[in-house]
């Protein structure tokens, strides 16, 4: 059974930083593309960033480009999202997601089969 556990959320002031982690168990982590999504209250889940199976291809939403960095450690089956210069608009629940392919431009939640439980990020102005 595949399980994703995401951690690292918290409350920070605008301009601050947070680092999220997601540990995967139950399948060969290094075979699959991974991603981060987020969902603000009353809004749909939106794409944040994705990384291919070996970390050579990364893609970011325009709203986080230059501020967030996605990374993975295949030896530890862990996905990371390093966030800096956080803005109040970054507030939401952040979810890691496990894909069904090794790579490709997949930005829709429907492209991912497995989800973490979510971790809350709150940025105050």
Residue pairs with C-beta under 8 A, 6 or more apart in sequence:
1 26
2 24
2 25
2 26
2 27
2 98
2 113
2 114
3 24
3 25
3 26
3 114
4 22
4 23
4 24
4 96
4 97
4 98
4 114
4 115
4 116
4 117
5 22
5 23
5 116
5 117
6 20
6 21
6 22
6 94
6 95
6 96
6 116
6 117
6 118
6 119
7 20
7 21
7 22
7 119
8 18
8 19
8 20
8 21
8 119
9 18
9 20
9 93
9 94
9 119
9 120
9 121
9 122
10 18
10 120
10 121
10 122
11 122
11 123
11 124
12 18
12 86
12 122
12 123
12 124
13 123
13 124
13 125
14 86
14 87
14 88
14 123
14 124
14 125
15 85
15 86
16 86
16 123
17 82
17 83
17 84
17 85
17 86
18 83
18 86
18 121
19 80
19 81
19 82
19 83
20 36
20 80
20 81
20 82
20 83
20 94
20 96
20 119
20 121
21 78
21 79
21 80
22 34
22 36
22 78
22 79
22 80
22 96
22 116
23 76
23 77
23 78
24 34
24 77
24 78
24 79
24 98
24 114
25 77
27 98
29 72
29 74
29 77
29 78
30 53
30 54
30 74
30 77
31 53
31 102
32 53
32 98
32 99
32 100
32 101
32 102
33 50
33 51
33 52
33 53
33 99
33 101
33 102
33 103
33 104
33 106
34 50
34 51
34 70
34 72
34 79
34 96
34 97
34 98
34 99
35 47
35 48
35 49
35 50
35 51
35 70
35 96
35 97
35 99
35 106
35 107
35 112
36 48
36 49
36 50
36 70
36 79
36 81
36 94
36 95
36 96
36 97
37 45
37 46
37 47
37 48
37 94
37 95
37 97
37 109
37 112
38 45
38 46
38 48
38 90
38 92
38 93
38 94
38 95
38 121
39 45
39 46
39 92
39 93
39 95
39 118
40 91
40 92
41 92
43 92
45 95
45 109
46 61
47 61
47 107
47 108
47 109
48 60
48 61
48 64
48 68
48 81
48 94
49 58
49 59
49 60
49 61
49 64
49 68
49 70
49 81
50 58
50 59
50 70
50 99
50 106
50 107
51 57
51 58
51 59
51 70
51 71
51 72
51 79
52 58
52 102
52 103
52 104
53 74
53 102
53 103
54 74
55 71
55 72
55 74
57 103
58 70
59 105
59 107
60 68
60 70
61 107
63 89
64 83
64 90
67 83
67 84
67 85
67 86
68 81
68 82
68 83
68 84
69 80
69 81
69 82
70 79
70 80
70 81
70 82
71 79
71 80
71 81
71 82
72 78
72 79
72 80
73 80
79 96
81 94
81 96
83 90
83 121
86 121
86 123
87 123
88 123
88 124
88 125
89 123
90 121
90 123
91 121
91 122
91 123
92 120
92 121
93 118
93 119
93 120
93 121
94 118
94 119
94 120
94 121
95 115
95 116
95 117
95 118
95 119
96 115
96 116
97 109
97 112
97 114
97 115
97 116
98 112
98 113
98 114
98 115
99 106
99 111
99 112
99 113
100 111
100 112
100 113
106 112
